[in-house]
Amino acid sequence: MQQRNSDHTNRFGRRPFLASAGLSAAGLAALAGCLGDDDSGNGNGDEDASGNGSDDGNGGGSNAAGSVAAAEPLASPVDSSGVSWDDLGDLEGEITVYSGRTRDQIDLVFEELENEYDGFEILRDYDDNDVQVNQIQQEGEATPADVFYSQDPGALGAVHDMGLVQQLPEDIVDTVPESYREPDGYWTGVSGRVRSVFYNEDRLDETPFDSWDELPTDIFEYATDDRFEGIISTRPNSGTFRGFVQAMVDLEGEDATRQWVSDFMEQDPDLFPSGSDQAAAVERGGDDDPIIGLGNSYYAARLVNEDPDSPIRVTFTEGDAGALFSVAGIAVTNEVDDPELVAEFARHLLAVEGQEFMMDDNGEFPVVDGVDYVGPLPGPDELNSPTYDLSEFDMDLQEANEVLEDEGMMPL
């Protein structure tokens, strides 16, 4: 059994929504290309986890006392047109969230919900995805967790496969496109991220390219075009990179994927253990730093948020696994004290303000059609991401791991 590794620290200071949104939009506006997410998949710090009772309810909200699916909206339901927090019911009480996302990624929206509703408190527990999944499994009916907030679909699929979570209300399920959630509503994406190609626009003369417009829109060319040799980088230990490889296996076949990894390694790439470090190196532009990186676009977005004059830019491949759209999302455990409150909390994350906080604070994309993407990147409708069923991901992404290890990209 894995042991928890979360700490117990105080919350961050709270920031006014309008100030935050304005600052973020200004920063993002400096990006010329397109952007997306963070997939560190771990974090720490936590704030307790109050106990709550359970009434069984394994496997889909069959228990009426704890059935979130049966919880009627406290005011208006959410829908795909984009519903405001003002349309939803008030949040009052406590819920416990086990999060595989880091505090810096989602605490702002938690803080704003607590600011919005005086009688509402979120008890946070931050840790790695796999630790959270194991903890919920070990705690069983005694788990204090109401909500599991995952960095990626694989861990959400794991708690679903273990029978640890229940279905969401119909309005929530119908609000999010099926490709961004579990088909039967056992989990839903809350925000999206896209695999991307980021580059330092000031270093064109150090490359064999005459223009950045020559960057390929086919992910396979980044492995076979020798103009990338010695100037490209990636981060192979991230969940979203392995998700990208897993998607390539499913879309192109294992042999083609193995060849891509083998060819990419022939480019003598810089391999980073941290997506933030990789993006910072591309931005820094030192003699030993890579000029181009395959990574999640939100890493570049964060840098531009901090410095609108940053030289980092982003572009995307088209229609292949290199532009995979993935999600971070939530699942509701079988053991909830207040199904109405938990359901209403989920509605708030999918309402306009909840979606906007994810864009502003983390450079992510909305998953609700009626919420406009605000930023310098093409919106989700403009991206040419491949059609892919994210519920097919397993937590370990074993096929991807085997390919990466066999071809010498992992472990670092």
Buried (B, 14 or more C-beta within 10 A) or exposed (E): EBEBEBEEEEBEEBBEBEEBBEEBBEBBBBBBBBBBBBBBBBBBBBBEBEEBEBBEBBBBBBBEEBBBBBBEBBEBBBBBEBBEBEBBBBBBBBBBBBBBBBBBBBBBBBBBBBEBBEEBBBBBBBBBBBBBBBBBBEBEEEBBBBBBBBBBBBBBBBBBEEEBBBBBBEBBBBBBBBBBBBEEBBBBBBBBBBBBBBBBBBBBEEBEBEEBEEBBBBBBBBBBBEBBEEBBBBBBBBBBBBBBBBBBBBBBEEEEBBBBBBBBBEBEBBBBEBBBEBBBBBBBBEEEBBBBBBBBBBBBBBBBBEEEEBBBBBBBBBBBBBBBBBBBBBBBBBBBBBBBBBBBBBBBBBBBBBBBBBBBBBBBBBBBBBBBBBBBBBBBEEBEBBEBEBBEBBBEBEBBBBBBEEBEBBEE
